[in-house]
Amino acid sequence: MSPLTNGVFITGTDTGVGKTVISAALAWTLTQAGRKVSVMKPVETGTGLPGLTDIEFIERVLGAKYDVDDVCPYRFREPLSPRSASKISGIKIDTGRIKQAYRKLRSMSDLVVVEGAGGLLVPILDDYLMADLVSDLGLPLLIVTRPDLGTLNHTALTVESARRRGIDVIGIVINRFPPSPGLAERTNPELIASMTGVPIVGVFPSDPSIFVEEGGTGGIRELARPAFAPSLGGTFDFQEFLERLR
């Protein structure tokens, strides 16, 4: 895996796969490892729903306070794709504004953790996808995926799509791994790694007390460091993890 230099872009294989939890946990881990980290959510939709926004949850985990216009330039009430939400609101997304916000954060930090909205092929504009933003920011990609049945196809498709666009996929994090894994959960991690050729750089355990909308941080700080590989500031060992599943 390539070392993190400017930062990393976090995408997911599904909506609701846990990108915000992994973004917060990774930022916390890197901070504890001595890195000066900023977190950015270029576009957030569904802000009209009850509860915390993604950035507010991340602030709570990190004990930080951001200028929301710097870290989340576009915020829309409707829980839709950025393209659809912006059209309904009548506010067109200017990707130049997003890039300018990223450059500002980059100048203030060792690296920036950028969390996408939805998956890699979610549209931001009619002819501009989340994948295009990853390419324009020049960031490597970290994919968050599920541990259970169906994850093989979703993960492989996301990796394939990224590679076709020349995006550097540096790792996969499996989120919400159950304490008592079934057969699918026990066999999927090794299959994901072998099918995609992308290293598993983290496995984050399931913790029902972590709840973004309600602001429940649960054991996220304690779980974070053991969940990520040394290249991400943690102590996770994939081979040791596989041995425990056998």
Buried (B, 14 or more C-beta within 10 A) or exposed (E): BEEBEBBBBBBBBBEEBBBBBBBBBBBBBBBBBEBEBBBBBBBBBBBEEEEBBBBBBBBBBBEBEBEBEBBBBBBBEBEBBBBBBBBEBEEEBEBEEBBEBBEBBBEEBBBBBBBBBBBBBBBBBEEBBBBBBBBBBEBBBBBBBBBBEEBBEBBBBBBEBBBEBEBBBBBBBBBBBEEEBEEBBBBBBBBBBEBBEBBBBBBBBBBEEBBBBEEBBBEBBEBBBBBBBEBBBBEBEBEEBBEEBE
